[in-house]
Amino acid sequence: MEIFTSYGKGAFISFIVNVKDDTYVCAHMPRKTENLAKTGDYSELLPRLIHASAYESDCEQLLEKLSLEYLRKFRDDLNETNDSGSFYMDYQVKDLSIKRWGRVSVYAVDNDEFNSAEHVMILFQDITEQKEKEIEYQQTLREAYEIAERANQAKTTFLNNMSHDIRTPMNAIIGFTSLAATHLEDPERLKGYLSKIMVSSNHLLSLINDVLDMSRIESGKVKIEENECSIPVVMHDLRNILQSDIKAKRLDFFIDTVDVVNEDVICDKLRLNQVLLNCMSNAMKYTRPGGTVGIRIIQKENSPEGFADYDFVVRDTGIGMSEEFTAHIFEPFTREENSTISRIPGTGLGMAITKNIVDMMGGSIRVKSKIGEGTEFTISLRLKIASRGKERGVIRELNGFRALVADDSMDSCVSVEKMLRTIGLRPEWTTSGKEAVFRAKYATEQNDPFQVYIIDWLMPDMNGIEVVRRIRSEIGEQVPIIILTAYDWSDIEEEAREAGVTAFCAKPLFLSELYDVLQSASQAQSAMKVPTFYKEEFDGKKILLVEDVELNREIAETILTEAGFQVYTVENGRQAVEYMATAEPDFVDVVLMDVQMPEMDGYEATRQIRRLENQEIASKPIIAMTANAFEEDVQEALKAGMNDHMAKPIRIETLYALMRKYL
């Protein structure tokens, strides 16, 4: 007897059973059903029907619940309560070809054609489709539950880590503040305490920024704002940001380029900088003192017309990661070791934020790592080439001149060599300082001297300054010698100038920068100078500080006053407008404007100042100084008429740089 196995999903068979005299009438059956009489003895039909329909594991229960004894009791119970009722059981249909399910349902018959006190209807129905949906739904529920469990576990882990990570700098801030208050008479000790408070405050700020960034990304509020951007500017900004931390941790640092031809591109400079800074900060965090961190930019070939493909490779010789963890490094709140164990603070959000931003920029990020040997991140981006990019050709005055490059990095030597050939020189290179001195002497003796020298500052056999000093003793003062360095040269500038260095170039060196330096050299060999960044004198400059929070006002006023500024303060935007409306032009040089203030915010105050009749006053530089630090806040400030934007908390270096820019 075949029940369902020959028919499609949803097939059914029904019987009307007389529970008193043990007979049945088949009320409905598929037309192809064989060996099934339309009437007969129910007790004889039941075992054949069940064993033909169900696997043995379900047969016992089905036979029990469908037996005459059980059905009579079911029917009698309903008669006593004068009620209608039903029950059902699911089972797996006996079918070796596919997995199918059936449902047998028993109903009290309520029909004039039958004596309702004696009859029940038994319905065998194929419910495979329904069951598959239920199973799929259950699977979905299980997956959702597992995801929720993982998210809950991640949240718990995150909160545990954050509790530790936030309390650690807070403990330092509170502790050292208390100590500072009790040692006001000891300037040296006080200075040390304040330095540690600053470090802890900056760390706490970075934790908060990570959490806010991740929240904004997940809510879809982070947008990519593409504008013309200079890759050299991005890389030099990155180098300047990292400089002090690299020096403090005593790390070897390399930063170079390979075949970068297109320097001006269309991209979101802020987000590109954030991606690279996250990767470099990670590299520095997990690299022990004396290790090496670095970044290399590679422009790849065969890009579509109008675009350029770049790989930004961040590499370190740090503690590395296990292969299992690298598969999860871009997941939020994920760390191979939490800060409680590793004592290295962090939220586990940096790489998740980085991955999200790279995805939004249409790129990809890959990681390779080995425990104890280090880690390498490769960020691949396709960027549109900016139309303003300038072609760099041969410098006529230097065409055919010899040039010598000395750098312990072979990649740097090859890269600079290609640039020099583009400019028209005949370059040679060496990875040894001592060999550079020998070649300089030999070339002079052969009456085919080098007209340009490019020397790396740090080389293992002889540092760049000593190389310059010895070369100068051989060739004299006329030939330009350029020092290449990935570090801040201000500490060595005086010594380097005395040794005979003509100019400094920051790594990574780009063609445009080398071109400009050499072009200057061709016009005046003795006058190749690169601007230096000493603190300027601001004596007598006048600033209007608009800040409603007294503590913030006091901090900013103190910083500016100690730098030599004359500072005038007001507490809200309305007062700022009134002040500017009555001020003489020489009584204000620049305005530092908070944004969120009572009575009138900084945006509206700026708009009203720009509309003042006195154009000399209306056009004074206005810089937003605000805790509204996201990209849309920067754009809002510029849209309101402000010249620039500086995020709180105030960083003295950033503040001074902006003052130099506008004064």
N, C-alpha and C positions, 0 to 999 in steps of 0.2 A: 504494500500500500504506500503510495507516494503522497505525502501531505506537504505542500508548498515547494518542495525541492525542484519541481518542474515548472514552477510559475514565477512570475516577476514579483517585485516588492509590492506589498499591500494586499496580496491574495488572502482570502478567508473562507472558512467552512463553518457552518453553524448547524446545531442540532437542537431539537426540542425533546427533552427527556422527561418521561413520566417516572417520577421517583417511587411511585407506589407499585406499579406493575413491571418495572425494569424494561421499558421499551423506549425507543427513540424514533423520531422522524427527522430525516435530513432536510433542513429548511433551505440550505444553500450550499452548493459545492461547485468548484470549477468544472467546466465541461470535460476536461481531460482526466479527471480523477478516476482511477480504476480500482477494482476490487473493493468497492464501498457501496453496500446496499443502502437504498434510500430509507428503509425501515428495518427494524430487527431488535435483538436483545442488546440492551445497553451494556450489561456486564460482560458480554462476549466481545463487544466492539471496543470497549475502553482499553484493555491491555494492548490489543493490536494497534490501535490508534496512537497510543502514547509511545510504544517502543519504535514505531515507524517514524514518529515525529521528532523525538528528543533523544539526546545522548543519555547514557545510563546514569550519569551523575545527577540528572534532573528527574529521572523516571519515578523514583520512589516518592518524592514529594508530590508530583503530579497525580500519581495513582491514588495517593492518600486523600488529597483534596478533591478529587473528582469521583471518588468511590460513591456508591449508592448510599452507604451509611452516612457519609459526610453531607451529601446533598440533601438527604431526608432531614437530617438535623437542621441544616441551613434553612430548608423550606418550612419545617415545623416552628423554628424560632421566629421566622417572619410571620407565620400565621398567628402566633400568640400575640405579637405586637401589632398585628394588622398593618404592617409596614412593607415597603419595597426595599430591595437591597441588592448588593452585588459584591463580588470580590474577583481578583485576578492574580495570575502568576506569570512571570516572564521566564523564558528558558531559551537555551541555544538550540536552534533547529539542526537536525542531523543532516549535514550536507558537507561532504568532503571537499568540494570544489571551492566554496567561498564561505566566509563567516556570516551567518544569518541568525536572526533572533525571531522568536514567536511569542505571542501572548495568548493565554487561554483565560477567558472571562466567563463568569457565571452570573446570570441575571435571573431574578424572579420574574416569571411570565405573568403579565397583566393584560390578558387578551380574552375576549368573549369566546373565541374559537376553542380555547383550552380551559380546563379546570385549573384556575390559577393556584389553587391550594395544593396541586399535585405536580405541577410542571416547572421546570427551569429551562433556560436557554444556555447552551454552552457554545462559545464562539472561539474558534481557533483562528488567529490572525497573524499574518507576517508583519512584524514591526521593525524590519531591518533598517529602513530609512530613518524612522524616528529614533531608533537606538543609536544609529551612527551619529545623528545630530546631537543626541544626549552625550555620547562619548566625546564627541568633538567639543561640546560645551564644557564637559567636565575637565577635559584636557586644557581648554582655555582657562578655566577657573584655576586649575592646578598651576599652570604657568604664571597666571597673574598673581597667585598666592606666593609662588616662589620668587617672582620679581619683587613683590611687596616685602617678602621676608628679607631678600638681599638688600633692598633699599633701606629697610628698617635696621638691618645689621650694619650697613654702611653708615647710616645716620648715627647709630649708637657708637660705632667706632670713631666717626668724625667728632661727635660731641665729646667723647673721652679724650681724643687727641687735642681738640680745641680747648677743652678745659685745662689740660696741661700746658698747651702752647701759649694760651692767653695769660694764664696765671704766672708763667715763668717771667715774661718781661714785666708784667704788672708788679710782681714781687720785687723785681730789681728796681723799677721806677719808685715804688713806695719806699723800699728799703734805703736806696741811695739818697732819696730826697730827705728822709729822716736823718741820715748820717750827715748830709750836707748842712742841714739846719743846726746841727750841734758842733760843726767845725768851721764856722764862718771866719774864724780868725786865722785859718790855715789855707792860704790861697792855692797852694800846690795840691793839697788833698782835695779841696773843693773842686778844682779843675778836673781832677780825675773822676770824682763822683758825677759831675755834670756830663762828662764825656760818656760815662757808662749809662746815664739816664738817656742821653741822646740816642745811643745805639739801641737800647731797649725800646725806646719810643718808635724809632724807625722800623724795627722788627714788628712791633705791634701793628703799626700802620699797614705794613705789607700783608699781614694776616687778614686784616679787615678788608683791604683792597681785593684780595683773592676771593673772599667769600662774596663780596658785592659783585665782582666781575662774573663769577659763575652764575649767580642769581640772575643777572641781566642777560647773559647769554641764553639761559634756559627759558627766560620769559620772552625772548625774541627782540629785546630792546637794543641789542648791539647791532649796528649797521656798518657796512663797509663804505667809507667815504673816500672815493678815488680822486686824486689830484696829481699834478705833476710833482715828481719827487726825484731827488738826487741820491743815488746809491752811495756815493762818497760821503755825502753829508750824514746819511743814516749811520754808516759804519764809523765815522769819526765821532759822532755823538755817542754811539755805543761804547767806543773805546774810552771816551772821557768819563762816562758814567761809571765804568767798571774800574777805572784806573786806581782809585784809592783802595778799594777792596782787594784788588790783586796785589798791590804793594803791601797792604797790611797782612795778608795771608802768606806772603813770600812765595808766590806762584810764578813759574815761568809762563810767559804769555806770547802766543803768536797770533797774527792776524794778517792774512794775505789774500791775493786774488789770483785767478787763473783765467786768462783769455777774456777778461771783461772788456768788451768793446762799447756796449750801449750802457752809459752811466745814468742817463735821464729817462725815467719811466713814469707810467701812470699807475699809482697804487695808493693804498691807505698807509701813509708814512707812520702814523701813530701805531697802527696794528702790526705793521712789519717790525717796528722797533720793539713792541711788546713781545712778539714771538721770539725774536732773537735774544732779547734781554732775559726772558724766562728760561731759555735753553742755556744761556751762558751763566746765569745765576745758579741754575741747577748744577752745572759742571763745577763751578767754584765751590758750591756748598759741599759736594761730595768728593772733593779732591783735597788730599792732605797737603800741608805746607811742604814746599819743595817740588810739588808735582807740576804738571803742565796742563794748561787749558788754552783753547784757541778756536778761531773761526776762520774758515776759508770760503771765499765766494768763487764759484765756477760758472762761467757762462757757457752753455752747451751749444753745439752746432745744430744745424738743420731745423731751426724754428720757423714757424709760419711767417709770412711776410707781415711786417708791422709789429711783430712780437719778439720777445727774447725769453729764453728759458734759463733759469738760474737754479743752481744748487747752493744752499747755505749750509755748510757742514760744520757742526759744532762738536769738538772732540776734546776729551779729557783723559787723564791717566789716573782717575779716581778709583773709588772702591768697587765700581761696577755693579751689575745687577745679574740675578739669576735668569736663565732662559725662561723659566716659568713666569717670572714677574714681568718681563718685557712684554708679554702678551696682554697684560692688564694695565700697563703704565698710563695709558690715556683714559682710563676710567676714573670718574670723580671720586675723591676721598680715598684714593688707593695709594698706599705706601708699602714698600717691602718691609720696612720696620717702622713702627710708630715712634714718635719722639721720646716716649717714655723709655723705650729700649735703646734707640740709637743715639739719643741726646742731640740729634740734629733736628731743629725745629722746622715746622711746615704744616700746611693743611692737607697736602695730597691733592691740591686742585690745580697747581701750576701747569702740569702737562695736559690735563683735561681742557683747561682754558686755551692752551696753545693749540691743541688739536682742533678745537672748535673754530678758532680764528683762522687757522690754515685752511680748513674745509670751506669756510665762508669766502676765503680769497681764491678758491678754486684750485688749491694746491694739495700737496700730500706731505706727510711727515713719516719718516722711518727711523727705527732705532736698532742699533747693534751694540751689544754689551757683553762683557765677560767679567766675572767676579775677580777682583784683584788686579785687573788690567785696564779697566776704564770703559767709557761709553762714547758712542758716536751717534748724534742725531743729524739726519739729513732732511732739510726742508726744501722741497722742490716747488717752484712757482713759475708760472708763465705770466709775464707782465707785458703790457702794451708799451711800445717805445714812444717816448714823448717827442713831439715835433721840434722842441727847442734844442734838442741835443746838437752840439756843435761838432763838426768834423775836425779832426786833428791830423794835419798832414806834416810834411817835411818842414823843418825850420831851416830856411835857406842859409842862414849864417853858420849853422852847425853841420850842414850836409857833408858827409864824408869824414867827419872828425871821429877820432877814437874815444871810446868811453870804457871805463873799468867798473864793474859791479863786484862788491865783496859782501857776501851774506852767507851765514852758515846754513841757511835753508836753500837747498837746490831748487825747490819749486819757486821761491822768491826770485832767485837769480834768473831762471828761465823766463819768468813773467816779466821782469824788468828788462831783460834782454829784448823781448819781443816789442815792448813799448819803445825802446831806444831805436830799434830798426825802423819802426813806423815813423819816428821823428826824423830819421835820416842819418843816424850815427852808425859807427862800426863798433858794436859792443863786444866786450869779452867779460867773462866772469870767473870768480873763484870763491870757494867756501872757506878760505883761510885768510886771516888777517896778515899773517907773516908773508904769505905768498903775494898778497896785494902789494905790500911794501917792496918785495923783490921785483915784481913786474913793473912797478912805477919807476924804479931805479934803472932797470934794464931798458925800458922803452925810451927813457931820457938819453941813455948812453947811445942808443941806436938812432937818435935823431928822429924818432917817430913817436913822440910823447902822447900820452892820453890828455885830451882837452877837458874831460869831465870825469869826476870820480863820484861814485855813489856807494857809501860805506854803511853797513849795518852797525848800530851802536854796540850790541852785545854779541860777541863771538867767543867761542870757547878758548881759542888759543891766544887771542889778544883783543882787548876791547877796542871799539871803534875810535875813541878819542886818541888812544895811543897809536893806532894805525895812522890817523890823520897827522899826528905830530911827526911821525917818522917820514911820512910821504912829503910833508911840507919841507922837511930838511933836505929832501932830494930834489924837489921840483920848484921850490920858491912859493911866492904868494899869489901869483896871477891866476892860476887855474882854479876853477870852482870845485869845491868838495862839499857834497851834500851828505848829511847824516840821516839815515833811515832808522826809525824807532817806533815800537808799538807802545812806548811808555811816555809819560810826561817828561818833556825835556827841560822844563824850567829849572830843575835841581842841578842840571849839568851844563846849562847854557853858558855860564860865565867861563867855566873851565874849557868847554868846547870851543868857544870863540877865541880864547887865548891860544888853543892848540892849532887854530887855523881853519875851523869849520866855517863855511860860507853860509850855509842854510840848513834848515831842518825840514824833513818831510815825515809826516805821520803815516805809519802803516795802518791799514793797507794802502799801498800806493796805487793811484789810478792814473790812467794816461793823461787825463785833463790836467791833473796836478803837476805831473812831471813835465808836461808840455809848457805849462805856465812858468814853472821855475826855470826851465832851461831857456825859454824865450827871454826871460828877464836877464839871464846870465849872458845871452848872446848880445844884449844891448849894453850891459854894464857888468862885466865879470866880477867886479868888486862889490856889487850892490845887491846881491841876492839875499833878501831878508824875509823871514816869515814872521808874522805878528806874534808877539809874546803876550801872555795873559797875566800881567801883574795887576794888582789892585789899583784902580785909578783913584785919583783924588776927587771927591765930590763936594769939597768945601764951597759953601755959598749957594749950592743948588737948593731950590725950594720945592717941597713936596706937600701936597694936600692929601692927608690920609683920611679916608672915609670908612669908618668901622664902628659898629654899634656895640660890640662885645668889649668890655673894658680890658680884660686880660689880653685879648688878641691885640688891642690897640696899644697896650703897654709894651708888648713884645716887639711889634713892628716899629714903634716909635724909638725904642732903645736901639734896635739894630741900625736904623737909618741915621739916628743922631750920632752914633759912634762912628759911622762912615763919613760924617762931615756934613750931612744934609741939615737944612733948616726944615723942621717938620711942623705943619699945622694940622690940627685934627678936628673933625666933625663927626657926629654920631649917626647920621642917616642921610639918605639921598636928598631929601628936601633941603637940609642945611648945606649940603654940598652945592646944590644949584644956587642957593642964595649967596654963598661965599663966592662962587665963580662969577655970578652976575655983577658983583660989586668990586671984584678984584682988579688991580692993574695988571697989564700983560706981563710985566717983569716980576710979579709977585707969586707966580706959580710956574714951575717948569714941567711938572708931571703930576698926575692924579692917580693914586692907588685906591681903587673902588671895590668895596665889598659888594656882594650881590643881594643876599637876603638880609633886609633891614626893615625896621618899622617905618611907618609913614610914607616912605617912598623907596622902592628897591633900586639897586644899582643900574639895572637896565633902563628904567624910566629916567633916572637921574642923568644918565649918559645922553639919552635922546634929547632931553631938555637942554643940556649944556651945549650939544651940537647945534641947537637952534638959536643960541644967543646971538644978538646983533653984533657984538664985538667978535669978529672972526678970528682975531689973534688969540682971544681967550677960548673961543669955541673949538679951535683946532688943536688945543693942547693935548699931548699924549695922555690917554686914559687906559690904565691897565687893570683888568679884573684881578682881584686878589680874594679868592673864594674857595670854600670847601666843595663847591659844585665842580667836580673834577672830571666829568665824563666828556667825551668828544662832542656830544650834542650841546653841552654847556659852553664849550669853547666856541662852537658855531653861533650859539645864541648871543654870546658876548660880542663877537665880531659883527653880527647882524645889528646889534643895538648901537654900534658905532665905536666900540672900544678898539684900541690898537692891538692889544695882546691879552694873554690870559696866564695867570700864575695860580697854581693850586696850593691850597693850604694842606698841611702845615708849611710854613714859610721855610724855604731852604736858602740860606744866605748867598750861596754861589749863584743860584738862579736869579735871585733878586738883584744882585750886583750886575749880572750879565744883562738883565733887562734895562737897568739904569744906563749902562754903557750904550746900549742899543738906541735909546731914545734921547739921550742927553749929549 
